[in-house]
Amino acid sequence: MSDSPFDSASAVPTGATPSFPSISSDGEPRVGDGRNLDSILRIPVLIQVVLGSATMPVADLMKLGRGAIVPLDHRVGEPVDITVNGRVVARGEIVVVEEDNSRFGVSLTEIVGPADSGHNG
């Protein structure tokens, strides 16, 4: 048996009740002991839109040059995966940003639950 005060399945000390965010009377999110979640809500995360992927031998990769086209496994009109720190959290459609026609964006069409995050193409 381990001498660690932590349960092996979590970082919560054994016998302790984890603190979950709640909303205070002033409408601000707070942790169980009353601390404001503001510092957590400001943590930057990397959001990526995955247009598709391709598999090729290294020999073909070495032949690629300017203007080469690499076909992806997604087709035009198929939903794209939106990842946050490497985990699929949503799917969406590529759109042109209205304020700047030279930029693309993504319109979310589906929020992915933990059990759904394994995309099957």
Buried (B, 14 or more C-beta within 10 A) or exposed (E): EEEEEEEEEEEEEEEEEEEEEEEEEEEEBBEEEEEEBEEEEEEEEEEEBBBBEEEEEEEEEEEEEEEEEEEEEBEEEBBBBBBEEEEBBBBBEBEEEEEEEEEEBBEEEEEBEEEEEEEEE
